[in-house]
């Protein structure tokens, strides 16, 4: 959904920038959590604009 590769997605999960849940051996990221991450990044970018 984000268009990121596996390593970038793993980094976002490890740093806590995007939420995930572990199901068995796999990690799952809900679409709502992707939307939250995008909104947060967008708000940060708008706040930093001159």
C-alpha positions as a printed Julia matrix, in Angstrom:
50×3 Matrix{Float64}:
  0.0     0.0    0.0
  2.84    2.37   0.77
  5.02    1.28  -2.1
  7.99    0.63   0.21
 10.24   -2.39   0.04
 10.49   -5.03   2.73
 13.53   -3.49   4.46
 11.93   -0.02   4.69
  8.69   -1.53   6.01
 10.59   -3.54   8.62
 12.41   -0.37   9.71
  9.09    1.48  10.12
  7.73   -1.36  12.27
 10.9    -1.6   14.4
 11.01    2.15  15.03
  7.32    2.2   15.92
  6.35    4.56  13.12
  3.77    2.06  11.92
  1.82   -0.4   14.04
  1.8    -4.13  13.43
  0.55   -7.29  15.06
  2.23  -10.67  15.07
  0.07  -13.57  13.89
  1.97  -16.81  14.21
  5.32  -16.24  12.51
  4.05  -13.35  10.39
  3.6    -9.64  11.02
  0.42   -7.98   9.8
 -0.23   -4.29   9.24
 -3.87   -3.25   9.0
 -4.89   -0.76   6.29
 -6.16    1.6    9.02
 -2.67    1.63  10.55
 -1.19    2.52   7.16
 -3.67    5.41   6.93
 -2.66    6.6   10.43
  1.01    6.56   9.45
  0.36    8.48   6.23
 -1.72   11.1    8.06
  0.97   11.54  10.72
  3.75   11.92   8.14
  1.63   14.33   6.1
  0.83   16.45   9.17
  4.52   16.56  10.11
  5.47   17.62   6.58
  2.82   20.35   6.54
  4.02   21.62   9.91
  7.6    21.91   8.64
  6.72   23.72   5.42
  7.94   27.36   5.33
